[in-house]
Amino acid sequence: MSDIVPVLETGRLRLRAITANDWPFLRDMWADAEVTRYIGGKPKAEEEAWTTFLRIVGHWQIMGYGYWMVEEKASGAPLGEVGFVDFRRDITPSLQGEPEIGWVFATASHGKGYATEAALEAVRWGDDFFDGARMSCIIDPPHIASIRVAEKCGFSETARTQYEGNEILILHRD
């Protein structure tokens, strides 16, 4: 599958295809309460993390886009993931037809600018791939750090709504 996933690079980061070898890192990242605090509110059990893993990897095969594994170029250390999805969320207002960007990074990577650097590179790629389509993202309102990343990437709040029983922000980048 790595042949259909473009490799993107920034000054410090490499964004590459997620492989089976990334599973232990991603499983552990999704089991971290600090990571999931604003993404579902609770750590993922291994079964749920596995479903998430497969769901993310499958996007490239079916949709032609998806999430990249983000690693530090200098060391090759995994940091997190960033990319675009179409989860067909049952949400109002609808996000149908809008590439939805997301990012999640291991706790040890927080506060170092990695999410912004990776998301900006993904957005640059998305501008070309999606031919200027309106991009969206959803964020838990108290997740100030993630809101800042979105704003640095040109997103702004367009709505507040309920999703799976919780208030969320919908942000768009036109």
Buried (B, 14 or more C-beta within 10 A) or exposed (E): EEEEBBEBEBEBBBBBBBEEEBBEBBBBBBBBEEBBBBBBEEBBEEEBBBEBBEEBBEBBEEEEBBBBBBBBEEEEEBBBBBBBBBEEBEBEEEBEEBBBBBBBBBEEBBEEEBBBBBBBBBBEBBBEBBEEBEBBBBBBEEBEEBBEBBBBBBBEBBBEBEBEEEEBBBBBBE
